Amino acid sequence: MDKIKYLSRIKLFHELEWVELQRIESITPIHIFKKKEIIASPLSAQKYLYLIKSGSVRLYRLSEGGKELTVDLLGVGHVFGEIGSFTTGSENMYAEAREEAIICKVDKTQFESILRERPSLALNFIEIISTRLKEVEEMLEYMAYGSVRKRLLFLLYKLSIKFGVEVHVPEAEVEQKMWIQFNIPLTHQELASMMGSLRETVTTGLHELALEGIIKKPVLRKPLIVEIRRLKAALEEAR
């Protein structure tokens, strides 16, 4: 895909004119990261804003005991990183490629110069930051006060919005169902890490949701498929 066309599809830049996109294209070098390769860490001296062109990225923190705690998963079109006073809520986190990923990056001076010239771009950036922080706050609230079931339902709902694609299932039209398939594979361990639980607990929870018709029976190494209407209803009813 042409790099300028790709940049135009990123929410942060969708209002920019072609000439402005050409300018950004010239200051966003492309880097290819292998699976499990670290893209950014709290130890990095220079800070960048990262734009995901392909693949997916895992953001995680390290506990005092050295355990990796997954905070968020990001896919094509998402941004992360921190540059001076601007951050996407991913400061003090490690960013790891979950699979081979193509990433563009912009440094602090260049990005701040663009924001000063385009206040509307700054507003888009603030909106992205606000949405990201709200998601984190909601998840922390569910972790503190919600049951394991509610945490799992909330996480699946948020991931379905971020990575979901509607798929055709034969019985869906007759039963008025809307099946959404995640376009990235997720392990039970990743889900457990994001919701502050154990892998075995997540496996049991997914099995129960499958019996209720909220998700398709999970298949090893295959993307999850959720029935979004039942998922939302179950989340509203959960305690």
C-alpha positions as CSV (number, residue, x, y, z in Angstrom):
1,M,0.0,0.0,0.0
2,D,1.2,3.5,-0.8
3,K,2.5,5.1,2.4
4,I,0.6,8.3,2.0
5,K,-2.7,6.4,1.5
6,Y,-1.9,4.4,4.6
7,L,-1.3,7.6,6.6
8,S,-4.6,9.0,5.4
9,R,-6.5,6.1,6.9
10,I,-5.1,6.6,10.4
11,K,-7.7,8.4,12.5
12,L,-5.2,10.9,13.7
13,F,-4.5,12.1,10.1
14,H,-7.8,11.6,8.3
15,E,-8.6,15.3,8.0
16,L,-5.3,16.3,6.5
17,E,-4.9,17.4,2.9
18,W,-2.7,15.4,0.5
19,V,0.1,18.0,0.6
20,E,0.2,17.8,4.4
21,L,0.3,14.0,4.3
22,Q,3.2,14.2,2.0
23,R,5.1,16.3,4.5
24,I,4.3,13.7,7.3
25,E,5.3,10.9,5.0
26,S,8.8,12.4,4.6
27,I,9.4,12.4,8.4
28,T,7.9,9.0,9.3
29,P,10.5,6.3,8.5
30,I,9.3,2.8,8.3
31,H,10.8,0.0,10.5
32,I,10.1,-3.7,10.4
33,F,10.0,-5.5,13.8
34,K,10.1,-9.3,14.1
35,K,7.7,-11.2,16.4
36,K,8.5,-10.7,20.1
37,E,10.9,-7.8,19.2
38,I,10.8,-4.8,21.6
39,I,9.7,-1.6,19.8
40,A,9.9,0.8,22.8
41,S,10.6,0.6,26.5
42,P,10.7,2.9,29.5
43,L,14.5,2.7,29.2
44,S,14.5,4.3,25.7
45,A,16.2,7.7,25.9
46,Q,14.5,9.2,22.8
47,K,10.7,9.2,22.7
48,Y,8.6,8.7,19.5
49,L,5.0,8.5,18.4
50,Y,4.5,5.1,16.7
51,L,2.0,4.4,13.9
52,I,1.1,0.8,13.2
53,K,1.0,0.0,9.4
54,S,0.7,-3.8,9.7
55,G,0.7,-6.4,12.4
56,S,-0.2,-5.9,16.1
57,V,1.5,-4.6,19.2
58,R,1.3,-5.6,22.9
59,L,1.7,-3.0,25.5
60,Y,2.8,-4.3,28.9
61,R,4.3,-3.4,32.3
62,L,6.6,-5.3,34.5
63,S,5.5,-6.1,38.1
64,E,7.9,-5.7,41.0
65,G,8.5,-9.5,40.7
66,G,9.3,-9.2,37.0
67,K,6.0,-10.6,35.7
68,E,4.6,-9.2,32.4
69,L,1.2,-7.6,32.8
70,T,-0.5,-6.9,29.4
71,V,-2.2,-3.5,29.4
72,D,-3.5,-3.2,25.9
73,L,-3.3,-4.7,22.4
74,L,-3.1,-2.4,19.3
75,G,-3.6,-3.2,15.6
76,V,-3.4,-1.5,12.2
77,G,-4.1,2.2,12.3
78,H,-3.5,2.6,16.0
79,V,-0.9,4.9,17.5
80,F,1.1,4.7,20.7
81,G,4.2,6.3,22.3
82,E,5.1,9.5,24.1
83,I,6.8,12.6,22.9
84,G,7.5,15.2,25.6
85,S,4.3,16.6,27.1
86,F,2.2,14.4,24.7
87,T,1.5,10.8,25.4
88,T,-1.0,8.2,24.3
89,G,-1.2,6.7,27.8
90,S,1.6,4.2,27.1
91,E,4.3,5.8,29.1
92,N,6.4,3.6,31.3
93,M,5.3,0.6,29.2
94,Y,7.1,-1.9,27.0
95,A,5.8,-2.2,23.4
96,E,6.4,-5.6,21.8
97,A,5.5,-6.9,18.3
98,R,3.0,-9.7,18.7
99,E,3.8,-10.7,15.1
100,E,6.0,-9.2,12.4
101,A,4.9,-5.5,12.4
102,I,5.6,-2.6,10.1
103,I,5.8,0.6,12.2
104,C,6.3,4.3,11.3
105,K,7.6,6.7,13.9
106,V,7.8,10.4,14.4
107,D,10.1,12.2,16.8
108,K,9.2,14.8,19.4
109,T,10.4,18.0,17.6
110,Q,8.8,17.1,14.3
111,F,5.5,16.1,15.7
112,E,5.2,19.1,18.0
113,S,5.9,21.4,15.0
114,I,3.0,19.8,13.1
115,L,0.6,20.1,16.0
116,R,1.4,23.8,16.4
117,E,0.6,24.4,12.7
118,R,-2.6,22.3,12.8
119,P,-4.7,22.8,15.9
120,S,-7.3,20.4,14.6
121,L,-4.7,17.7,14.5
122,A,-3.9,18.4,18.1
123,L,-7.6,18.0,19.0
124,N,-7.7,14.7,17.2
125,F,-4.7,13.6,19.2
126,I,-6.3,14.6,22.5
127,E,-9.5,12.7,21.5
128,I,-7.4,9.5,20.9
129,I,-5.6,10.0,24.2
130,S,-8.9,10.6,26.1
131,T,-10.4,7.4,24.6
132,R,-7.4,5.3,25.5
133,L,-7.3,6.6,29.1
134,K,-11.0,6.1,29.5
135,E,-10.6,2.4,28.5
136,V,-7.8,1.9,31.0
137,E,-9.8,3.6,33.8
138,E,-12.9,1.4,33.0
139,M,-10.8,-1.7,33.0
140,L,-9.2,-0.8,36.4
141,E,-12.7,-0.1,37.8
142,Y,-13.9,-3.5,36.6
143,M,-10.8,-5.2,38.0
144,A,-11.4,-3.5,41.4
145,Y,-15.1,-4.1,41.7
146,G,-16.4,-6.4,39.0
147,S,-16.6,-10.2,39.0
148,V,-14.4,-12.3,36.8
149,R,-17.3,-12.8,34.4
150,K,-17.9,-9.1,34.1
151,R,-14.3,-8.4,33.5
152,L,-14.1,-11.0,30.8
153,L,-17.3,-9.7,29.1
154,F,-16.0,-6.1,29.2
155,L,-12.7,-7.1,27.8
156,L,-14.3,-9.1,25.0
157,Y,-16.6,-6.2,24.2
158,K,-13.8,-3.6,24.0
159,L,-11.6,-5.9,21.9
160,S,-14.5,-6.6,19.5
161,I,-14.8,-2.8,18.9
162,K,-11.1,-2.5,18.3
163,F,-10.5,-5.7,16.3
164,G,-13.9,-7.0,15.3
165,V,-15.1,-7.7,11.8
166,E,-18.7,-8.9,11.1
167,V,-18.8,-12.4,9.7
168,H,-21.5,-14.4,8.1
169,V,-22.8,-17.4,10.1
170,P,-25.6,-19.5,8.4
171,E,-28.1,-19.3,11.3
172,A,-27.4,-15.6,12.0
173,E,-30.1,-14.2,9.7
174,V,-32.8,-16.5,11.0
175,E,-32.1,-15.9,14.6
176,Q,-31.2,-12.2,14.1
177,K,-27.7,-12.6,15.4
178,M,-24.6,-10.5,14.7
179,W,-21.4,-12.5,14.8
180,I,-18.1,-10.5,15.2
181,Q,-14.7,-12.2,14.6
182,F,-11.6,-10.8,16.0
183,N,-9.0,-10.1,13.3
184,I,-6.1,-11.0,15.6
185,P,-5.5,-14.3,17.5
186,L,-5.7,-14.1,21.3
187,T,-4.3,-16.5,23.8
188,H,-6.1,-17.3,27.0
189,Q,-3.0,-16.1,28.8
190,E,-3.2,-12.7,27.1
191,L,-6.8,-12.3,28.1
192,A,-6.0,-13.4,31.7
193,S,-3.1,-10.9,31.9
194,M,-5.3,-8.0,30.7
195,M,-8.1,-8.7,33.1
196,G,-5.9,-9.6,36.1
197,S,-6.9,-13.2,36.3
198,L,-5.6,-16.8,35.8
199,R,-5.4,-18.5,32.4
200,E,-7.4,-21.5,33.8
201,T,-10.1,-19.1,35.0
202,V,-10.4,-17.5,31.6
203,T,-10.6,-20.9,29.9
204,T,-13.5,-21.8,32.1
205,G,-15.2,-18.5,31.6
206,L,-14.9,-18.8,27.8
207,H,-16.4,-22.3,27.9
208,E,-19.4,-21.0,29.9
209,L,-19.9,-18.1,27.4
210,A,-19.9,-20.6,24.6
211,L,-22.6,-22.7,26.3
212,E,-24.7,-19.5,26.6
213,G,-24.3,-18.7,22.9
214,I,-22.3,-15.5,23.5
215,I,-19.2,-16.8,21.7
216,K,-18.5,-19.6,19.3
217,K,-16.7,-22.5,21.0
218,P,-13.1,-21.4,21.1
219,V,-10.7,-23.3,18.8
220,L,-7.0,-23.4,19.5
221,R,-5.0,-20.8,17.6
222,K,-8.2,-19.5,15.9
223,P,-9.7,-16.0,16.3
224,L,-12.6,-15.6,18.7
225,I,-16.1,-15.1,17.4
226,V,-18.6,-13.3,19.6
227,E,-22.3,-12.6,19.2
228,I,-22.2,-8.9,19.9
229,R,-25.8,-8.4,20.9
230,R,-25.8,-11.2,23.5
231,L,-22.4,-10.0,24.7
232,K,-23.7,-6.5,25.3
233,A,-26.8,-7.8,27.1
234,A,-24.7,-10.1,29.3
235,L,-22.4,-7.2,30.2
236,E,-25.3,-5.0,31.2
237,E,-26.7,-7.8,33.4
238,A,-23.4,-8.9,35.0
239,R,-22.5,-7.9,38.5
